[in-house]
Amino acid sequence: MFKDELDFFVSHQAELVEKYQGKILVIKGNELLGVYNDALQAYTETQKHYEPGTFMIQPCQPGPEAYSVTISPIGF
């Protein structure tokens, strides 16, 4: 799920960060649908035109930390 959207973000990350660092992006397929100040606004506005679950909301930050998560076992 969202492979195309994530691939789009990663391959365009440098240029997106240059333009929109700190903003929230909405991506569908290989298209940037919108740029917002916060995730709630991004979701609220985008769901008016697209079915939830068909678009990805992505923070626009540099580095792999923007699109990866590290999970550690509890207690370590």
Secondary structure, DSSP 8 states (H G I E B T S, - for coil): --HHHHHHHHHHHHHHHHHHTTSEEEEETTEEEEEESSHHHHHHHHTTTS-TTSSEEEE--SSGGGT------TT-
